[in-house]
Amino acid sequence: MLPLLAGIAVGAGAVVAVNNRKELKEKISSSAKAVKETVVEKTKSATSKKDDTEKVEKKEDE
């Protein structure tokens, strides 16, 4: 009985996804852009912190 219910749920989800594919594509695209922007910002921040740490270490070595 459980496989039947699972199959119905998966099938219903697929129908909804096909019927709303344009909206889903837009949502996924906008989410991907937001994630990309966040990753770029975090990478810049980490690089900046690394550079600052290296500068402090060089000053301490002198």
C-alpha positions as CSV (number, residue, x, y, z in Angstrom):
1,M,0.0,0.0,0.0
2,L,2.8,2.4,0.8
3,P,4.5,2.1,-2.6
4,L,1.2,2.9,-4.2
5,L,0.8,6.1,-2.1
6,A,4.4,7.1,-2.8
7,G,3.9,6.6,-6.5
8,I,0.7,8.7,-6.5
9,A,2.6,11.5,-4.6
10,V,5.5,11.4,-7.0
11,G,3.2,11.4,-10.0
12,A,1.1,14.4,-8.6
13,G,4.4,16.3,-7.9
14,A,5.5,15.7,-11.5
15,V,2.2,16.9,-12.9
16,V,2.4,20.1,-10.8
17,A,6.0,20.7,-11.8
18,V,5.2,20.3,-15.5
19,N,2.2,22.6,-15.2
20,N,4.2,25.3,-13.4
21,R,7.6,24.8,-15.1
22,K,8.0,28.4,-16.2
23,E,7.4,29.7,-12.7
24,L,9.7,27.0,-11.2
25,K,12.4,27.8,-13.7
26,E,12.2,31.6,-12.8
27,K,12.3,30.8,-9.1
28,I,15.3,28.4,-9.5
29,S,17.1,30.9,-11.7
30,S,16.6,33.8,-9.2
31,S,17.7,31.6,-6.3
32,A,20.8,30.5,-8.2
33,K,21.7,34.1,-8.8
34,A,21.3,35.0,-5.2
35,V,23.5,32.0,-4.1
36,K,26.1,33.0,-6.7
37,E,26.2,36.6,-5.4
38,T,26.5,35.4,-1.8
39,V,29.4,33.1,-2.7
40,V,31.2,35.9,-4.5
41,E,30.8,38.2,-1.5
42,K,32.0,35.5,0.9
43,T,35.0,34.7,-1.3
44,K,36.0,38.4,-1.5
45,S,35.6,38.7,2.3
46,A,37.7,35.6,3.0
47,T,40.4,36.7,0.6
48,S,40.5,40.1,2.2
49,K,40.8,38.6,5.7
50,K,43.5,36.3,4.5
51,D,45.5,39.2,3.0
52,D,45.1,41.2,6.2
53,T,46.3,38.2,8.2
54,E,49.4,37.8,6.0
55,K,50.2,41.5,6.3
56,V,50.1,41.2,10.1
57,E,52.2,38.1,10.1
58,K,54.8,39.8,7.9
59,K,54.9,42.8,10.3
60,E,55.4,40.5,13.2
61,D,58.3,38.7,11.5
62,E,60.2,42.0,10.9
